[in-house]
Amino acid sequence: MKFIAKDEAPSLSIVGAMWLVAAWAWPRAADRIPVHFNVDFHADRFGGKAEGLLLLPAVATIIYAISVLRAAPQRSPAGLILLPAMWPRRPAPRIAVLGVFLLFYLLVVARAVR
């Protein structure tokens, strides 16, 4: 798959924004951060700074990397498909998934820096 900067810019911006928010929130966050919420948005599990501020950006980065690397099928030298594509080639699904991660992450950070 060819890397097209204009197609990847939104996804990279979302992942980069998550890491920038983590850097901004680290000195401001408490040692115990709510990391899981019930339906009423009440915290029902707490974690440390590393889990609360770094886990979602790390998972988003891994999802982005896998989606870029596995967007094209792996073929044998004879042209047979050995491993099918796991992700659509279009950037919209990737942006949507990363956007949901960003939304959840901002909710966690908003609770962490109060």
C-alpha positions as CSV (number, residue, x, y, z in Angstrom):
1,M,0.0,0.0,0.0
2,K,1.2,3.4,-0.9
3,F,1.4,6.0,1.9
4,I,-0.6,9.1,0.9
5,A,0.1,11.9,3.3
6,K,-3.2,13.8,2.7
7,D,-5.2,10.6,3.5
8,E,-3.1,9.8,6.6
9,A,-3.0,13.3,8.1
10,P,-6.3,13.1,10.0
11,S,-5.5,9.7,11.5
12,L,-2.0,10.9,12.5
13,S,-3.4,14.1,13.9
14,I,-5.8,12.2,16.2
15,V,-3.0,9.9,17.4
16,G,-0.7,12.8,17.9
17,A,-3.3,14.8,19.7
18,M,-3.8,11.9,22.2
19,W,-0.1,11.9,23.0
20,L,0.0,15.7,23.3
21,V,-3.0,15.6,25.7
22,A,-1.2,12.8,27.7
23,A,1.9,15.0,28.0
24,W,-0.2,18.0,29.0
25,A,-2.2,16.1,31.6
26,W,0.6,14.1,33.2
27,P,1.7,16.8,35.7
28,R,-1.9,17.9,36.4
29,A,-3.4,14.5,37.0
30,A,-3.9,12.8,40.3
31,D,-2.1,9.6,41.2
32,R,-5.4,7.6,41.0
33,I,-7.3,8.1,37.8
34,P,-10.8,6.8,36.9
35,V,-10.3,4.4,34.0
36,H,-13.7,2.7,33.8
37,F,-17.2,4.2,34.0
38,N,-20.7,2.8,34.3
39,V,-23.7,3.9,32.3
40,D,-24.3,7.0,34.5
41,F,-20.6,8.0,33.9
42,H,-19.7,7.3,37.5
43,A,-16.2,5.8,37.9
44,D,-16.3,2.2,39.0
45,R,-12.6,1.4,38.5
46,F,-9.4,3.4,39.1
47,G,-5.9,3.0,37.9
48,G,-2.5,4.8,38.1
49,K,-1.3,7.6,35.9
50,A,0.4,5.2,33.4
51,E,-2.8,3.2,32.8
52,G,-5.1,6.2,32.8
53,L,-3.1,8.5,30.6
54,L,-0.9,6.3,28.4
55,L,-3.0,3.1,27.7
56,L,-5.5,4.5,25.2
57,P,-2.9,6.5,23.2
58,A,-0.7,3.4,23.0
59,V,-3.7,1.2,21.8
60,A,-4.7,3.9,19.3
61,T,-1.1,4.0,18.0
62,I,-1.1,0.2,17.6
63,I,-4.5,0.2,15.9
64,Y,-3.2,2.9,13.5
65,A,0.0,1.0,12.7
66,I,-1.8,-2.3,12.1
67,S,-4.5,-0.7,9.9
68,V,-1.8,0.9,7.8
69,L,0.4,-2.2,7.5
70,R,-2.5,-4.6,6.9
71,A,-4.6,-2.5,4.5
72,A,-3.3,-4.4,1.5
73,P,-3.4,-8.2,1.1
74,Q,-0.2,-10.1,1.4
75,R,0.6,-12.0,-1.8
76,S,3.0,-14.8,-2.7
77,P,5.5,-14.3,-5.5
78,A,3.0,-16.2,-7.8
79,G,0.3,-13.6,-7.0
80,L,-1.8,-15.8,-4.7
81,I,-3.3,-14.1,-1.7
82,L,-1.7,-15.5,1.4
83,L,-3.2,-13.2,4.0
84,P,-6.3,-11.1,3.1
85,A,-6.5,-7.4,3.9
86,M,-7.8,-6.8,7.5
87,W,-8.7,-3.2,7.1
88,P,-10.4,-1.2,4.3
89,R,-8.1,0.8,2.1
90,R,-10.1,4.0,2.6
91,P,-9.1,6.3,5.6
92,A,-12.7,7.0,6.8
93,P,-13.1,3.8,8.9
94,R,-9.7,4.4,10.5
95,I,-10.6,8.0,11.3
96,A,-13.9,6.9,12.8
97,V,-12.3,4.3,15.1
98,L,-9.5,6.6,16.2
99,G,-12.1,9.4,16.7
100,V,-14.0,7.2,19.1
101,F,-10.8,6.4,21.0
102,L,-10.1,10.2,21.2
103,L,-13.5,10.9,22.6
104,F,-13.2,8.3,25.3
105,Y,-9.7,9.5,26.1
106,L,-10.8,13.1,26.5
107,L,-13.5,11.9,28.9
108,V,-11.0,10.1,31.0
109,V,-8.6,13.0,31.0
110,A,-11.4,15.4,31.9
111,R,-12.1,13.3,35.0
112,A,-8.4,12.9,35.7
113,V,-7.4,16.6,35.9
114,R,-10.3,17.9,38.0
